[in-house]
Amino acid sequence: MPLVLSLRVGQDFYVGDEQVVVHKVHDPRRFELRVVRTDRVFGISDKEAVEIFDDVFVSAGDRPQNGLARVAIDAPREIEILRGERYRGEEKPEPVDGGEATVKFAKGSQIWGSRSFR
């Protein structure tokens, strides 16, 4: 089962040490991701998964929301996937919808913990 992150334009996540940023959100089922190191931009949709790194596939997740990219990430368990806030060690992530924010800590597609903030 993939890890699904809800992110706004400018928010990021890390695949290992590679930073990936939500570049544009065209509509709830289509968005673009940019790999910072290479400046490569990937078009993502709910039609098919796109390989952004070796064995790391991304597609648009279910339950789309306006203005958000629902990033569904499928990767081997040995590849660490972290929200940008967690990677940088920031204490409180910003809530996406103005309510409660939940950070899920994952390695590959396995979630191994979560923490909620208000």
Sequence and secondary structure as in RCSB ss.txt:
>XXXX:A:sequence
MPLVLSLRVGQDFYVGDEQVVVHKVHDPRRFELRVVRTDRVFGISDKEAVEIFDDVFVSAGDRPQNGLARVAIDA
PREIEILRGERYRGEEKPEPVDGGEATVKFAKGSQIWGSRSFR
>XXXX:A:secstr
  EEEEE TT EEEETTEEEEEEEEEETTEEEEEETTTTEEEEEESSS EEEETTEEEEE SS  TT EEEEEE 
 TTSEEEEHHHHHT SS   SSSS EEEEEEETTEEEEEEEE 
